[in-house]
Amino acid sequence: MTAWLRRLNPVIKGEDCGLLVFEFASGASGQWDANRYNEPACPLPEARYTFGEFLAEGSAGSLRLHLDGRITLKKLGGAETEVNYAHDRRGFAGDCVYATQRHFIDRLLDGKPFETSGEDYLITTAVQEAVYQSAERRAPVDIVS
């Protein structure tokens, strides 16, 4: 994985844009171009609903998150179709904080498994650390989970 990070807004401490390139063990590659400095081409508060557009491309097609929260799937050689899933524009960014806390409380009360585990979180943390290492070294870094 290789990462380039920048701070365009001089009044913040951290980075506000980054370009990440991943090479997965399967041989697939991925790219994430993220920018929180330049506004997306949509009316506010939509700009903060998804914090940008995301595109994941694979050997069988692509999956896209749009600024309005829609997700579309385009199978290779096929037309782009909308993926039906529940999302609400309740508060900040679809009220993700509320949904996360509600999920944690519900799982603590009913004893069912959480959507993500501590092991999942450790993998996320390893990726985050690799991003900062790569940006600091200005070189690719292997992600060890």
Contact map, one row per residue, 1 for C-alpha under 8 A:
1110000000000000000111100000000000000000000000000000000000000000000000000000000000000000000000000000000000000000000000000000000001100100000111100
1111000000000000000111000000000000000000000000000000000000000000000000000000000000000000000000000000000000000000000000000000000000100110011110000
1111100000000000011110000000000000000000000000000000000000000000000000000000000000000000000000000000000000000000000000000000000000110110011100000
0111110000000000011100000000000000000000000000000000000000000000000000000000000000000000000000000000000000000000000000000000000000000110010000000
0011111000000011111000000000000000000000000000000000000000000000000000000000000000000000000000000000000000000000000000000000000000000010000000000
0001111100000011110000000000000000000000000000000000000000000000000000000000000000000000000000000000000000000000000000000000000000000000000000000
0000111111011111100000000000000000000000000000000000000000000000000000000000000000000000000000000000000000000000000000000000000000000000000000000
0000011111000011100000000000000000001000000000000000000000000000000000000000000000000000000000000000000000000000000000000000000000000000000000000
0000001111110001000000000000000000001000000000000000000000000000000000000000000000000000000000000000000000000000000000000000000000000000000000000
0000001111111000000000000000000000000000000000000000000000000000000000000000000000000000000000000000000000000000000000000000000000000000000000000
0000000011111000000000000000000000000000000000000000000000000000000000000000000000000000000000000000000000000000000000000000000000000000000000000
0000001011111110000000000000000000000000000000000000000000000000000000000000000000000000000000000000000000000000000000000000000000000000000000000
0000001001111110000000000000000000000000000000000000000000000000000000000000000000000000000000000000000000000000000000000000000000000000000000000
0000001000011111000000000000000000000000000000000000000000000000000000000000000000000000000000000000000000000000000000000000000000000000000000000
0000111100011111110000000000000000000000000000000000000000000000000000000000000000000000000000000000000000000000000000000000000000000000000000000
0000111110000111110000000000000000111000000000000000000000000000000000000000000000000000000000000000000000000000000000000000000000000000000000000
0000111100000011111000000000000011111000000000000000000000000000000000000000000000000000000000000000000000000000000000000000000000000000000000000
0011110000000011111100000000000111100000000000000000000000000000000000000000000000000000000000000000000000000000000000000000000000000000000000000
0011100000000000111110000000001111000000000000000000000000000000000000000000000000000000000000000000000000000000000000000000000000000000000000000
1111000000000000011111000000001110000000000000000000000000000000000000000000000000000000000000000000000000000000000000000000000000100000000000000
1110000000000000001111100000111100000000000000000000000000000000000000000000000000000000000000000000000000000000000000000000000000000000000000000
1100000000000000000111110000111000000000000000000000000000000000000000000000000000000000000000000000000000000000000000000000000000000000000000000
1000000000000000000011111011110000000000000000000000000000000000000000000000000000000000000000000000000000000000000000000000000000000000000000000
0000000000000000000001111111110000000000000000000000000000000000000000000000000000000000000000000000000000000000000000000000000000000000000000000
0000000000000000000000111111000000000000000000000000000000000000000000000000000000000000000000000000000000000000000000000000000000000000000000000
0000000000000000000000011111000000000000000000000000000000000000000000000000000000000000000000000000000000000000000000000000000000000000000000000
0000000000000000000000111111100000000000000000000000000000000000000000000000000000000000000000000000000000000000000000000000000000000000000000000
0000000000000000000000111111110000000000000000000000000001000000000000000000000000000000000000000000000000000000000000000000000000000000000000000
0000000000000000000011110011111000000000000000000000000000000000000000000000000000000000000000000000000000000000000000000000000000000000000000000
0000000000000000000011110001111100000000000000000000000110000000000000000000000000000000000000000000000000000000000000000000000000000000000000000
0000000000000000001111000000111110000000000000000000000000000000000000000000000000000000000000000000000000000000000000000000000000000000000000000
0000000000000000011110000000011111000000000000000000010000000000000000000000000000000000000000000000000000000000000000000000000000000000000000000
0000000000000000111100000000001111100000000000000000000000000000000000000000000000000000000000000000000000000000000000000000000000000000000000000
0000000000000000111000000000000111110000000000000001000000000000000000000000000000000000000000000000000000000000000000000000000000000000000000000
0000000000000001110000000000000011111100000000000001000000000000000000000000000000000000000000000000000000000000000000000000000000000000000000000
0000000000000001100000000000000001111110000000000010000000000000000000000000000000000000000000000000000000000000000000000000000000000000000000000
0000000110000001100000000000000000111110000000000000000000000000000000000000000000000000000000000000000000000000000000000000000000000000000000000
0000000000000000000000000000000000111111000000000000000000000000000000000000000000000000000000000000000000000000000000000000000000000000000000000
0000000000000000000000000000000000011111100000100000000000000000000000000000000000000000000000000000000000000000000000000000000000000000000000000
0000000000000000000000000000000000000111110000100001000000000000000000000000000000000000000000000000000000000000000000000000000000000000000000000
0000000000000000000000000000000000000011111000100000000000000000000000000000000000000000000000000000000000000000000000000000000000000000000000000
0000000000000000000000000000000000000001111101100000000000000000001000000000000000000000000000000000000000000000000000000000000000000000000000000
0000000000000000000000000000000000000000111111100000000000000000000000000000000000000000000000000000000000000000000000000000000000000000000000000
0000000000000000000000000000000000000000011111110000000000000000000000000000000000000000000000000000000000000000000000000000000000000000000000000
0000000000000000000000000000000000000000001111111000000000000000000000000000000000000000000000000000000000000000000000000000000000000000000000000
0000000000000000000000000000000000000000011111111100000000000000001100000000000000000000000000000000000000000000000000000000000000000000000000000
0000000000000000000000000000000000000011111111111111000000000000001000000000000000000000000000000000000000000000000000000000000000000000000000000
0000000000000000000000000000000000000000000111111111000000000000000000000000000000000000000110000000000000000000000000000000000000000000000000000
0000000000000000000000000000000000000000000011111110000000000000001110000000000000000000100111000000000000000000000000000000000000000000000000000
0000000000000000000000000000000000000000000001111111100000000000111110000000000000000000000010000000000000000000000000000000000000000000000000000
0000000000000000000000000000000000010000000000111111100000000000001000000000000000000000000000000000000000000000000000000000000000000000000000000
0000000000000000000000000000000001100001000000110111110000000000011000000000000000000000000000000000000000000000000000000000000000000000000000000
0000000000000000000000000000000000000000000000000111111000000001111000000000000000000000000000000000000000000000000000000000000000000000000000000
0000000000000000000000000000000100000000000000000001111100000001110000000000000000000000000000000000000000000000000000000000000000000000000000000
0000000000000000000000000000000000000000000000000000111110000111100000000000000000000000000000000000000000000000000000000000000000000000000000000
0000000000000000000000000000010000000000000000000000011111000111000000000000000000000000000000000000000000000000000000000000000000000000000000000
0000000000000000000000000000010000000000000000000000001111101110000000000000000000000000000000000000000000000000000000000000000000000000000000000
0000000000000000000000000001000000000000000000000000000111111100000000000000000000000000000000000000000000000000000000000000000000000000000000000
0000000000000000000000000000000000000000000000000000000011111000000000000001000000000000000000000000000000000000000000000000000000000000000000000
0000000000000000000000000000000000000000000000000000000001111100000000000011000000000000000000000000000000000000000000000000000000000000000000000
0000000000000000000000000000000000000000000000000000000011111110000000001111000000000000000000000000000000000000000000000000000000000000000000000
0000000000000000000000000000000000000000000000000000001111011111000000001111000000000000000000000000000000000000000000000000000000000000000000000
0000000000000000000000000000000000000000000000000000001110001111100000111100000000000000000000000000000000000000000000000000000000000000000000000
0000000000000000000000000000000000000000000000000000111100000111110000111000000000000000000000000000000000000000000000000000000000000000000000000
0000000000000000000000000000000000000000000000000100111000000011111011110000000000000000000000000000000000000000000000000000000000000000000000000
0000000000000000000000000000000000000000000000000101110000000001111111110000000000000000000000000000000000000000000000000000000000000000000000000
0000000000000000000000000000000000000000010001101111100000000000111111000000000000000000000000000000000000000000000000000000000000000000000000000
0000000000000000000000000000000000000000000001001100000000000000011111000000000000000000000000000000000000000000000000000000000000000000000000000
0000000000000000000000000000000000000000000000001100000000000000111111100000000000000010000000000000000000000000000000000000000000000000000000000
0000000000000000000000000000000000000000000000000000000000000000111111110000000001100000000000000000000000000000000000000000000000000000000000000
0000000000000000000000000000000000000000000000000000000000000011110011111000000001110000000000000000000000000000000000000000000000000000000000000
0000000000000000000000000000000000000000000000000000000000000011110001111100000111100000000000000000000000000000000000000000000000000000000000000
0000000000000000000000000000000000000000000000000000000000001111000000111110000111100000000000000000000000000000000000000000000000000000000000000
0000000000000000000000000000000000000000000000000000000000001110000000011111011110000000000000000000000000000000000000000000000000000000000000000
0000000000000000000000000000000000000000000000000000000000011100000000001111111100000000000000000000000000000000000000000000000000000000000000000
0000000000000000000000000000000000000000000000000000000000111100000000000111110000000000000000000000000000000000000000000000000000000000000000000
0000000000000000000000000000000000000000000000000000000000000000000000000011111000000000000000000000000000000000000000000000000000000000000000000
0000000000000000000000000000000000000000000000000000000000000000000000000111111100000000000000000000000000000000000000000000000000000000000000000
0000000000000000000000000000000000000000000000000000000000000000000000000110111110000000000000000000000000000000000000000000000000000000000000000
0000000000000000000000000000000000000000000000000000000000000000000000011110011111000000000000000000000000000000000000000000000000000000000000000
0000000000000000000000000000000000000000000000000000000000000000000000011100001111100000000000000000000000000000000000000000000000000000000000000
0000000000000000000000000000000000000000000000000000000000000000000001111000000111110000000000000000000000000000000000000000000000000000000000000
0000000000000000000000000000000000000000000000000000000000000000000001111000000011111000000000000000000000000000000000000000000000000000000000000
0000000000000000000000000000000000000000000000000000000000000000000000100000000001111100000000000000000000000000000000000000000000000000000000000
0000000000000000000000000000000000000000000000000000000000000000000000000000000000111110000000000000000000000000000000000000000000000000000000000
0000000000000000000000000000000000000000000000000000000000000000000000000000000000011111000000000000000000000000000000000000000000000000000000000
0000000000000000000000000000000000000000000000000000000000000000000010000000000000001111100001000000000000000000000000000000000000000000000000000
0000000000000000000000000000000000000000000000000000000000000000000000000000000000000111110001100000000000000000000000000000000000000000000000000
0000000000000000000000000000000000000000000000001000000000000000000000000000000000000011111111100000000000000000000000000000000000000000000000000
0000000000000000000000000000000000000000000000000000000000000000000000000000000000000001111111100000000000000000000000000000000000000000000000000
0000000000000000000000000000000000000000000000000000000000000000000000000000000000000000111111100000000000000000000000000000000000000000000000000
0000000000000000000000000000000000000000000000011000000000000000000000000000000000000000111111110000000000000000000000000000000000000000000000000
0000000000000000000000000000000000000000000000011100000000000000000000000000000000000000111111110000000000000000000000000000000000000000000000000
0000000000000000000000000000000000000000000000001000000000000000000000000000000000000011111111110000000000000000000000000000000000000000000000000
0000000000000000000000000000000000000000000000000000000000000000000000000000000000000001111111111110000000000000000000000000000000000000000000000
0000000000000000000000000000000000000000000000000000000000000000000000000000000000000000000111111111000000000000000000000000000000000000000000000
0000000000000000000000000000000000000000000000000000000000000000000000000000000000000000000000111111100000000000000000000000000000000000000000000
0000000000000000000000000000000000000000000000000000000000000000000000000000000000000000000000111111110000000000000000000000000000000000000000000
0000000000000000000000000000000000000000000000000000000000000000000000000000000000000000000000111111111000000000000000000000000000000000000000000
0000000000000000000000000000000000000000000000000000000000000000000000000000000000000000000000011111111100000000000000000000000000000000000000000
0000000000000000000000000000000000000000000000000000000000000000000000000000000000000000000000001111111110000000000000000000000000000000000000000
0000000000000000000000000000000000000000000000000000000000000000000000000000000000000000000000000111111111000000000000000000000000000000000000000
0000000000000000000000000000000000000000000000000000000000000000000000000000000000000000000000000011111111100000010000000000000000000000000000000
0000000000000000000000000000000000000000000000000000000000000000000000000000000000000000000000000001111111110000010000000000000000000000000000000
0000000000000000000000000000000000000000000000000000000000000000000000000000000000000000000000000000111111111000000000000000000000000000000000000
0000000000000000000000000000000000000000000000000000000000000000000000000000000000000000000000000000011111111100000000000000000000000000000000000
0000000000000000000000000000000000000000000000000000000000000000000000000000000000000000000000000000001111111111110000000000000000000000000000000
0000000000000000000000000000000000000000000000000000000000000000000000000000000000000000000000000000000111111111000000000000000000000000000000000
0000000000000000000000000000000000000000000000000000000000000000000000000000000000000000000000000000000011111110000000000000000000000000000000000
0000000000000000000000000000000000000000000000000000000000000000000000000000000000000000000000000000000001111111000000000000000000000000000000000
0000000000000000000000000000000000000000000000000000000000000000000000000000000000000000000000000000000000111111100000000000000000000000000000000
0000000000000000000000000000000000000000000000000000000000000000000000000000000000000000000000000000000000110111110000000000000000000000000000000
0000000000000000000000000000000000000000000000000000000000000000000000000000000000000000000000000000000000100011111000000000000000000000000000000
0000000000000000000000000000000000000000000000000000000000000000000000000000000000000000000000000000001100100001111110000000000000000000000000000
0000000000000000000000000000000000000000000000000000000000000000000000000000000000000000000000000000000000000000111110000000000000000000000000000
0000000000000000000000000000000000000000000000000000000000000000000000000000000000000000000000000000000000000000011111011000000000000000000000000
0000000000000000000000000000000000000000000000000000000000000000000000000000000000000000000000000000000000000000011111111000000000000000000000000
0000000000000000000000000000000000000000000000000000000000000000000000000000000000000000000000000000000000000000000111111100000000000000000000000
0000000000000000000000000000000000000000000000000000000000000000000000000000000000000000000000000000000000000000000011111110000000000000000000000
0000000000000000000000000000000000000000000000000000000000000000000000000000000000000000000000000000000000000000000111111111000000000000000000000
0000000000000000000000000000000000000000000000000000000000000000000000000000000000000000000000000000000000000000000111111111100000000000000000000
0000000000000000000000000000000000000000000000000000000000000000000000000000000000000000000000000000000000000000000001111111110000000000000000001
0000000000000000000000000000000000000000000000000000000000000000000000000000000000000000000000000000000000000000000000111111111000000000000000001
0000000000000000000000000000000000000000000000000000000000000000000000000000000000000000000000000000000000000000000000011111111100000000000000000
0000000000000000000000000000000000000000000000000000000000000000000000000000000000000000000000000000000000000000000000001111111110000000000000000
0000000000000000000000000000000000000000000000000000000000000000000000000000000000000000000000000000000000000000000000000111111111000000000000111
0000000000000000000000000000000000000000000000000000000000000000000000000000000000000000000000000000000000000000000000000011111111100000000000100
0000000000000000000000000000000000000000000000000000000000000000000000000000000000000000000000000000000000000000000000000001111111110000000000000
0000000000000000000000000000000000000000000000000000000000000000000000000000000000000000000000000000000000000000000000000000111111111000000000000
1000000000000000000000000000000000000000000000000000000000000000000000000000000000000000000000000000000000000000000000000000011111111100000011100
1110000000000000000100000000000000000000000000000000000000000000000000000000000000000000000000000000000000000000000000000000001111111110000010000
0010000000000000000000000000000000000000000000000000000000000000000000000000000000000000000000000000000000000000000000000000000111111111000000000
0000000000000000000000000000000000000000000000000000000000000000000000000000000000000000000000000000000000000000000000000000000011111111100010000
1111000000000000000000000000000000000000000000000000000000000000000000000000000000000000000000000000000000000000000000000000000001111111111110000
0111100000000000000000000000000000000000000000000000000000000000000000000000000000000000000000000000000000000000000000000000000000111111111000000
0000000000000000000000000000000000000000000000000000000000000000000000000000000000000000000000000000000000000000000000000000000000011111110000000
0000000000000000000000000000000000000000000000000000000000000000000000000000000000000000000000000000000000000000000000000000000000001111111000000
0111000000000000000000000000000000000000000000000000000000000000000000000000000000000000000000000000000000000000000000000000000000000111111100000
0110000000000000000000000000000000000000000000000000000000000000000000000000000000000000000000000000000000000000000000000000000000000110111110000
1110000000000000000000000000000000000000000000000000000000000000000000000000000000000000000000000000000000000000000000000000000000000100011111000
1100000000000000000000000000000000000000000000000000000000000000000000000000000000000000000000000000000000000000000000000000000001101100001111100
1000000000000000000000000000000000000000000000000000000000000000000000000000000000000000000000000000000000000000000000000000000001000000000111110
1000000000000000000000000000000000000000000000000000000000000000000000000000000000000000000000000000000000000000000000000000011001000000000011111
0000000000000000000000000000000000000000000000000000000000000000000000000000000000000000000000000000000000000000000000000000010000000000000001111
0000000000000000000000000000000000000000000000000000000000000000000000000000000000000000000000000000000000000000000000000110010000000000000000111
